[in-house]
Amino acid sequence: MINTAFALAFAGQGAQFAGMGADIYAAYPAARKVFDEADKILGYSLSSLCFQGKEEDLTACAHCQPAIFTMSASILAVLQESPGFTVVACGGLSLGEWTALVAAGCCDFPTALRLVQRRGQLMDEACRRHPGAMAAVLGAEPAEVETLCRECDIDIANLNCPGQIVVSGLDEKVTKFQERGQTQGLKTMRLNVAGAYHSRLMQEAADEFRQCLQDVTLQAPSCLLVQNFPGTAMSSPDEIKENLCRQITGTVRWESCLRLMLERTNCVLEIGPGKVQAGLLKRISKETDVRSLNSAFALQQFLTPTSADERH
């Protein structure tokens, strides 16, 4: 039995990999139910795309976003069947915010999946209209990066953790930022993404997505829910909806979100593909107990701890 109160940090876009979720689907009926439901809702076999598709098949937002969301939701479903599983806080990095909404009881899985699918389609369309790029800046101060972004006419996309900032904008302007940054001693790294997410280039996608949300009713969260755009905890359904739109073009204040969750508990579960959150959390607090639940093996280890790893 699991008796610890957990914070949940859900994976965002970029964590996808070919074959993701196949072992979880095979091992857990609750996860299988989620993937099967997603296939029916979407009208195509998302499960086959995740389990047998190639890496490049999962790159486009229209495929990647529903895939990561569904895998994360399938792991959440397994955890929710476990006696004593208690969530005191949740949040997600960019796309992961949608799984956090489901975890907090704000939105059901079918509604969220349909919106995630549309979100991905709109962002793909924006990428085709406005060829963009993103780059990570390592070890720099936010004020220094902000000044250079203004000079190069690009945006800060992510404040992930101490020493890791991501910038976003038109391809040639990100290149200009990197070149100027190098002369100032900044270490930058171009990211392998399809466009300029969390920048002004996504404005059309955000505007259209706001229309998609007009008739959607969200519930107040059942636990602490942190949101990317304000970097704070939110409880008003209307404000949550607005932040979901503003997040598409605005800066993701993920470090602030993680710190708020750590005020509630030092035990964090990273849910979804990859181990990005574990790395970010350790840079914020080395004492944090973070478990990356990204495979059937990791889930089994977590749900059936040995005597040396009991959770109290």
C-alpha positions in Angstrom: 0.0 0.0 0.0 1.2 3.5 -0.8 0.6 6.0 2.0 2.8 8.9 0.9 1.1 12.1 -0.4 2.6 12.8 -3.9 3.1 15.7 -6.3 2.7 14.7 -9.9 4.8 16.3 -12.7 3.7 15.3 -16.2 6.0 15.1 -19.2 5.8 17.6 -22.0 6.5 17.5 -25.8 10.0 16.3 -26.7 10.0 13.3 -24.4 8.4 11.0 -26.9 10.2 7.9 -28.2 9.3 5.0 -30.6 7.7 2.1 -28.8 6.5 4.2 -25.8 3.8 2.7 -23.7 3.8 -0.7 -25.3 5.1 -2.5 -22.2 2.6 -0.6 -19.9 -0.2 -1.5 -22.2 0.7 -5.2 -22.1 1.2 -5.2 -18.3 -1.8 -3.2 -16.9 -5.5 -3.5 -17.9 -6.1 0.1 -16.7 -3.5 1.4 -19.1 -4.9 -0.8 -21.9 -8.3 0.7 -21.4 -7.0 4.2 -21.8 -5.1 3.5 -25.0 -8.1 1.6 -26.5 -10.4 4.5 -25.6 -8.0 7.0 -27.2 -8.0 4.9 -30.5 -11.8 5.1 -30.6 -11.9 8.8 -29.8 -9.3 9.8 -32.3 -10.5 7.6 -35.1 -7.1 6.1 -35.8 -4.8 3.7 -34.0 -2.7 6.0 -31.7 -1.6 2.8 -29.9 0.0 1.4 -33.1 1.6 4.8 -33.7 3.2 4.7 -30.2 4.1 1.0 -30.1 5.2 0.4 -33.7 5.7 3.8 -35.3 9.0 5.3 -36.1 10.6 8.2 -34.3 9.8 10.6 -37.1 6.1 9.5 -37.0 5.9 11.0 -33.5 7.5 14.3 -34.2 4.5 16.3 -35.5 2.5 18.0 -32.8 -0.7 16.5 -34.1 0.7 13.0 -33.3 3.1 13.7 -30.6 0.8 15.6 -28.3 -2.0 13.0 -28.1 0.6 10.3 -27.8 2.4 11.7 -24.8 -0.9 12.8 -23.2 -2.4 9.3 -23.6 0.7 7.5 -22.3 0.8 9.8 -19.3 -2.9 9.3 -18.7 -2.5 5.5 -18.9 0.1 5.6 -16.1 -2.1 7.9 -14.1 -5.0 5.3 -14.4 -2.8 2.6 -13.1 -1.8 4.7 -10.1 -5.3 5.7 -9.3 -6.3 2.0 -8.9 -3.7 1.7 -6.1 -5.0 1.8 -2.5 -3.7 4.7 -0.5 -2.5 6.7 -3.6 -2.9 10.4 -2.6 -2.2 13.4 -4.7 -1.6 16.8 -3.1 -0.3 18.7 -6.1 0.1 18.4 -9.8 1.3 20.2 -12.8 2.7 19.5 -16.2 5.4 20.9 -18.5 3.6 22.6 -21.4 1.5 19.8 -23.0 1.8 17.9 -19.7 -0.5 20.5 -18.1 -3.4 18.7 -19.8 -2.7 15.5 -18.0 -2.5 17.5 -14.8 -6.0 18.8 -15.4 -7.2 15.2 -15.6 -5.3 14.2 -12.5 -6.9 17.2 -10.6 -10.4 16.3 -11.7 -10.8 19.5 -13.8 -11.5 17.6 -17.0 -12.3 14.1 -18.1 -10.0 12.1 -20.4 -12.1 12.1 -23.6 -12.6 15.9 -23.4 -9.0 16.6 -22.8 -7.8 14.2 -25.5 -10.0 15.9 -28.2 -8.7 19.3 -27.1 -5.1 18.1 -27.1 -5.5 16.7 -30.6 -6.8 20.1 -31.8 -4.1 21.9 -30.0 -1.5 19.9 -31.7 -3.1 20.4 -35.1 -3.2 24.2 -34.6 0.4 24.4 -33.5 1.5 22.3 -36.5 -0.3 24.8 -38.8 1.4 27.7 -37.1 4.8 26.0 -37.5 4.2 25.7 -41.2 3.2 29.3 -41.6 6.1 30.7 -39.5 9.3 28.6 -39.7 10.8 28.9 -36.2 13.4 27.5 -33.9 14.2 27.1 -30.2 17.5 27.1 -28.3 18.5 26.3 -24.7 20.6 28.8 -22.9 22.7 27.2 -20.1 24.1 28.9 -17.0 22.8 32.4 -17.8 20.8 34.8 -15.7 17.2 35.5 -16.8 17.8 39.2 -17.0 20.8 38.8 -19.4 18.8 36.4 -21.6 15.8 38.7 -21.6 17.9 41.7 -22.8 19.4 39.7 -25.6 16.0 38.4 -26.6 14.7 41.9 -27.0 17.7 42.9 -29.1 17.1 39.9 -31.4 13.3 40.1 -31.4 12.6 36.6 -30.0 10.9 35.4 -26.8 11.8 33.5 -23.6 9.9 30.2 -24.0 10.8 28.4 -20.8 12.2 29.1 -17.4 12.8 25.4 -16.5 15.2 25.4 -13.6 18.2 27.3 -12.3 20.7 27.7 -15.2 18.3 26.4 -17.9 16.3 28.9 -20.1 14.8 28.2 -23.5 14.3 30.9 -26.2 12.0 30.8 -29.2 11.4 32.7 -32.4 12.0 32.9 -36.2 14.8 30.6 -37.3 17.1 33.4 -38.5 16.5 35.4 -35.3 17.3 32.5 -33.0 20.6 32.0 -35.0 21.3 35.7 -34.5 20.7 35.3 -30.7 23.1 32.4 -30.6 25.8 34.3 -32.5 25.5 37.3 -30.3 25.3 35.1 -27.2 28.5 33.4 -28.1 30.3 36.7 -28.2 29.0 37.4 -24.7 30.1 34.1 -23.4 26.6 32.4 -23.4 26.4 28.7 -24.0 23.5 27.8 -26.2 22.2 24.7 -27.9 19.7 24.5 -30.7 16.8 22.2 -29.9 15.4 19.5 -32.2 11.9 20.8 -32.5 9.5 21.5 -35.3 8.8 25.2 -34.5 8.9 28.2 -32.2 6.7 27.0 -29.4 5.7 29.4 -26.5 6.4 32.4 -28.7 4.5 35.1 -30.5 4.7 32.9 -33.7 2.0 30.7 -32.0 -0.5 33.5 -31.7 -2.9 32.3 -34.4 -2.9 28.9 -32.8 -3.7 30.4 -29.4 -6.5 32.5 -30.8 -8.2 29.6 -32.6 -7.7 27.3 -29.6 -9.5 29.9 -27.4 -12.5 29.4 -29.6 -12.3 25.6 -29.1 -12.5 26.1 -25.3 -15.5 28.4 -25.3 -18.1 25.7 -24.8 -15.9 23.5 -22.5 -16.7 23.4 -18.8 -13.9 22.8 -16.4 -14.2 21.9 -12.7 -12.3 23.4 -9.8 -9.1 21.3 -9.1 -9.3 18.7 -6.3 -5.7 19.4 -5.3 -3.1 22.1 -5.8 -2.9 22.7 -9.6 0.0 24.8 -10.9 -0.1 26.4 -14.3 2.7 27.2 -16.7 1.8 30.7 -17.8 1.4 32.4 -14.5 3.8 30.0 -12.7 1.3 29.9 -9.8 -1.4 27.7 -8.4 -4.9 28.3 -9.9 -8.3 27.3 -8.8 -10.8 29.3 -10.9 -12.0 27.2 -13.9 -12.3 30.3 -16.0 -8.8 31.5 -15.2 -7.5 27.9 -15.8 -9.0 28.0 -19.3 -7.5 31.4 -20.1 -4.1 30.2 -19.0 -4.3 27.2 -21.2 -4.5 29.6 -24.2 -1.9 32.0 -23.0 0.5 29.2 -22.4 0.7 28.5 -26.1 2.4 31.9 -26.8 3.7 32.8 -23.3 6.7 31.9 -21.2 6.5 28.6 -19.3 7.5 29.4 -15.7 8.1 25.7 -14.8 10.7 26.4 -12.1 8.1 28.4 -10.2 5.6 25.6 -10.7 8.0 22.9 -9.4 8.9 25.0 -6.3 5.2 25.4 -5.4 4.6 21.7 -5.6 7.6 21.0 -3.4 6.0 23.2 -0.7 3.4 20.5 -0.4 5.5 17.4 -0.5 9.1 16.3 -1.2 7.9 13.2 -3.0 7.4 13.8 -6.7 6.3 11.3 -9.4 7.4 12.1 -13.0 4.7 10.6 -15.2 5.1 10.0 -18.9 8.0 9.3 -21.2 11.6 10.3 -20.4 13.3 11.6 -17.3 13.4 15.4 -17.9 11.5 16.3 -14.8 13.8 14.3 -12.5 16.8 16.3 -13.9 15.1 19.6 -13.4 13.9 18.8 -9.9 17.3 17.7 -8.8 18.7 21.1 -9.9 16.1 22.8 -7.7 16.3 20.5 -4.7 18.8 17.6 -4.3 16.8 16.3 -1.4 13.7 15.7 -3.5 12.5 12.1 -3.8 11.6 11.9 -7.5 10.5 8.7 -9.3 10.3 8.6 -13.1 7.4 6.3 -14.0 8.0 5.8 -17.7 7.8 2.0 -18.1 6.1 -1.1 -16.8 9.2 -2.0 -14.9 9.3 1.4 -13.2 5.7 1.2 -12.3 6.1 -2.3 -10.9 9.0 -1.2 -8.8 7.0 1.7 -7.5 3.8 -0.2 -6.8 5.5 -3.2 -5.1 8.4 -1.7 -3.1 10.8 -4.0 -1.3 11.3 -3.9 2.4 14.3 -1.6 1.9 12.1 0.8 -0.1 8.8 1.0 1.8 6.8 4.2 1.5 5.3 5.5 4.7 
